[in-house]
Amino acid sequence: MPSTEIILTENVPGLGSEADQVKVRRGYARNYLLPAGKAYEVTPAAMRQLDNLKKKRAEREGRELNEAEEIARRINKTRITFTLATGGTGKAFGAITAQDIVTRLKNEIGHEIDRHKIVLERAIKDTGEHEVAIKLHHDVTAQFKFDVKSTEEPRDRGTDAEADAQEQGEQKHRSFFRRKKETK
């Protein structure tokens, strides 16, 4: 399998970061990376430009790290309360997902976060206090704490049994499949 060495000019997922010198198959380099401007071939002139790319990469990574630390500080200070629709017994009718968290954080701190950076094993369907990790940078992780409240307080089955019986007695139940009796 013939391969060639190239220098990446930007981050390519699964291959490398900006200013990395990597070996790839010739067809991948010739048909995708080189025409798209994501890389260039290794030559003596390109090796001289490699130092400039490394400086640019270091500056960018420093900016991204500072920005991620600032956002992490704001997220750690933020305290949000979500309301979750629940039934009379306390069972949740919905869930709080990573997209819900992203939307609320954007409104609160004014910075949009990618939903894939939120480490959420499953959607949250429980009321109470929760903590979620947000990976903002490979070195920076913020801990976001929030409360989940119910829109309706769960009813106690023993005390409200009489009220439920009254409601059911007042309503006329008619089966869907029963036909109305014809009067002659």
C-alpha positions in Angstrom: 0.0 0.0 0.0 1.7 3.2 -1.1 1.7 6.0 1.3 2.9 9.6 1.4 3.8 12.1 4.1 1.9 15.3 4.4 1.6 18.2 6.8 -1.8 19.1 8.1 -2.9 22.7 8.0 -6.0 22.2 10.2 -7.5 19.6 12.6 -8.6 16.4 10.7 -10.7 14.1 13.0 -9.0 10.7 13.3 -5.8 11.8 11.6 -4.2 14.6 13.5 -4.0 18.3 14.5 -2.7 21.4 12.7 1.0 21.2 12.0 1.2 17.4 12.4 3.3 15.5 10.0 1.4 12.2 9.2 1.6 9.3 6.7 -1.5 8.6 4.7 -2.4 6.7 1.6 -1.6 8.5 -1.6 -5.2 8.4 -2.9 -6.6 10.0 0.3 -4.0 12.8 0.1 -4.3 13.3 -3.6 -8.1 13.2 -3.8 -9.2 14.8 -0.6 -6.7 16.4 1.7 -4.6 18.3 -0.8 -7.5 19.7 -3.0 -9.5 20.7 0.1 -6.5 22.6 1.5 -6.4 20.5 4.7 -2.8 19.5 4.0 0.3 19.9 1.8 3.1 17.7 0.8 6.4 17.5 2.8 9.1 19.4 0.9 12.1 21.4 2.1 10.1 24.7 1.7 7.1 23.1 3.6 9.4 22.1 6.5 10.4 25.8 6.9 6.8 26.8 7.0 6.2 24.1 9.7 7.6 26.3 12.4 5.1 29.1 11.5 2.2 26.6 11.7 3.4 25.3 15.1 3.5 28.9 16.4 0.0 29.6 15.1 -1.3 26.3 16.6 0.3 27.2 20.0 -1.4 30.6 20.0 -4.8 29.1 19.0 -4.6 26.4 21.7 -3.7 29.0 24.3 -6.7 31.2 23.3 -9.0 28.1 23.4 -7.7 27.1 26.8 -8.2 30.5 28.3 -11.7 30.7 26.8 -12.6 27.3 28.1 -11.4 28.1 31.6 -13.5 31.3 31.6 -16.6 29.5 30.5 -15.9 26.8 33.1 -15.8 29.4 35.9 -19.2 30.8 34.7 -20.8 27.4 34.5 -19.6 26.4 37.9 -21.2 29.6 39.4 -24.5 29.1 37.5 -27.4 27.4 39.3 -30.4 26.6 37.2 -33.8 25.0 38.0 -35.5 22.9 35.4 -39.2 22.1 35.7 -40.3 18.6 34.6 -43.9 17.7 33.9 -45.0 14.9 36.2 -48.2 13.0 36.8 -50.2 12.7 40.0 -48.0 9.9 41.3 -44.7 11.7 40.6 -43.9 9.8 37.4 -42.2 12.0 34.8 -43.8 12.7 31.4 -40.6 13.9 29.8 -36.9 14.1 30.3 -34.1 16.6 30.5 -31.6 16.0 27.7 -28.2 17.4 26.7 -30.0 19.7 24.3 -32.2 21.1 27.0 -29.1 21.8 29.1 -27.3 23.5 26.2 -30.3 25.8 25.5 -30.6 26.9 29.1 -26.8 27.5 29.5 -26.9 29.6 26.3 -29.6 31.8 27.8 -27.8 32.0 31.2 -24.1 32.5 30.3 -24.5 33.8 26.7 -22.1 31.2 25.2 -23.2 28.3 23.1 -21.7 24.9 24.0 -21.8 21.8 21.7 -24.2 19.3 23.1 -21.7 16.5 22.5 -19.4 18.0 25.1 -22.0 17.3 27.8 -21.3 14.0 29.5 -24.8 12.6 30.1 -25.2 8.9 30.4 -29.0 9.0 30.0 -31.7 11.6 30.0 -32.6 12.9 33.4 -36.1 11.8 34.5 -35.7 12.3 38.3 -36.5 15.3 40.4 -33.9 16.6 42.8 -30.3 17.9 42.5 -28.1 16.7 39.6 -24.5 17.2 38.5 -23.3 16.9 35.0 -19.7 17.1 33.6 -19.1 19.3 30.6 -15.8 18.8 28.7 -15.0 22.2 27.3 -11.4 21.4 26.4 -9.2 18.3 26.7 -7.7 19.9 29.9 -10.8 21.7 31.2 -14.0 20.0 32.6 -16.7 22.0 34.2 -19.2 20.6 36.8 -22.7 21.9 36.2 -25.1 21.6 39.1 -28.8 22.1 38.6 -32.1 21.3 40.3 -35.1 19.5 38.7 -38.5 20.4 40.2 -41.8 18.9 39.4 -44.6 21.1 37.9 -47.0 19.3 40.2 -46.3 17.9 43.7 -46.9 14.2 43.8 -50.1 13.3 45.6 -50.2 10.9 48.5 -52.3 8.0 47.5 -53.8 7.4 51.0 -55.1 11.0 51.6 -56.4 11.7 48.1 -58.1 8.3 47.5 -61.5 9.8 48.6 -61.1 12.8 46.2 -60.2 10.4 43.3 -63.3 8.3 44.1 -65.5 11.4 44.0 -64.1 12.5 40.7 -64.7 9.1 39.2 -68.2 8.9 40.5 -69.1 12.3 39.0 -67.8 11.3 35.6 -69.9 9.1 33.4 -67.8 6.3 32.0 -68.9 4.9 28.6 -66.9 2.3 26.9 -65.6 3.3 23.5 -67.0 0.1 21.9 -70.5 0.1 23.4 -73.2 1.3 21.2 -75.8 3.7 22.3 -79.1 2.0 22.9 -81.7 3.0 20.4 -84.9 4.3 21.9 -88.1 3.5 19.9 
